[in-house]
Amino acid sequence: MPPRERAVDRGTRRARAIEAELGGEIRRARVGGGLTQDEVGDACDITGAYESLIELGLAHGASITTLVRVTSVVGLDLSVRAYPGGAILRDAGHRALLERLRAAISPTLAWRTEVPLPNPGDQRAWDAMIAGQLSNLNEAFRVGVEAEMRARDQQALQRRIALKHRDGGVDHVLLVLAATRCNRVFLREAGAARAPDFPLPGRHAITALAAGRNPGGSSILML
């Protein structure tokens, strides 16, 4: 399997593609409107040379304000919106939370981190994957792990995990929360709404995984 692309490198690659595409649209609109690069530059308080860089997709430091002004002058409206994409950059606390889970499960189980979803072009990844192999005592299984230092929007979190469960090639999902007061409040407030997605009590899930067995359902753990 090729090495996973770093989030910052993916962002840079996407930025260059967007700059090139937008620059081409600006150039076509400018030429179609009979404007020169100097005229656009004068209207936007930039030089004609900088306008040329924008059209070539090479003005890597151009601000949103500058780009919106340039597009407006050539008769375009620029709209920017963010969508869920790749995995978020995680900190040391997040890594430590995953290590607490790893220490609590049987060493006979396979453990991997940052596991991409199996669909071509899908930028999402499981924070970790636990897998058990087929044996005389146990069936093969795969458990996707999502770890959160501080859970917030309950509906958004459940929807994100439900979609990953659907697309992620796993039998069950573990939502692992840091054992903090904020997360305990979060679980109390979520209440029965979380039950359909995480029907297995956490203590049952961790007992099964510690024994190297299939937990048999999705669960929330506090570690």
C-alpha angles and dihedrals in degrees: 000000000000117000114274114256114248115247093238092051091049088051092051092049092050092046092055092049092048092047091052094047094046092046091055092050091050092050093050091049092047094049091044089054094049095243127142123224089247091054092051090046093051091050092051099040093247131108125263087242091058090048087055090054090051091052091049091050091243101112092099094167096050112134125229088245092057093047093048091050093048093048091048092052092053092047101262132120115220117210123186125194133164123226133189108275137145130001117296120247107263129211135220092271091057092049090049090052090054091048090054089056092047091052090052097055130074116276087227089073120087115244128195132164131214094020112180119228110257098244120103111253094011108135095193123106139184113247085228140350127217117197133183123199127230111267140154090271103037142032123235113267142170125211122193115214126211115184125197127185091193121013115208126157103043097194094047092047094050092046092050092050093044091054092048090048089053094048102026105081096238135126097217141005130226117203105200117197128188110250097249133136091247092055092047089053089048092055093047091051093046089054118151093356090080096048098089093054097039107031098155118086112241094238091057092049095050092045091054094046092047087057092047093250134133107266089217097221147026118282148174119238130193112208 
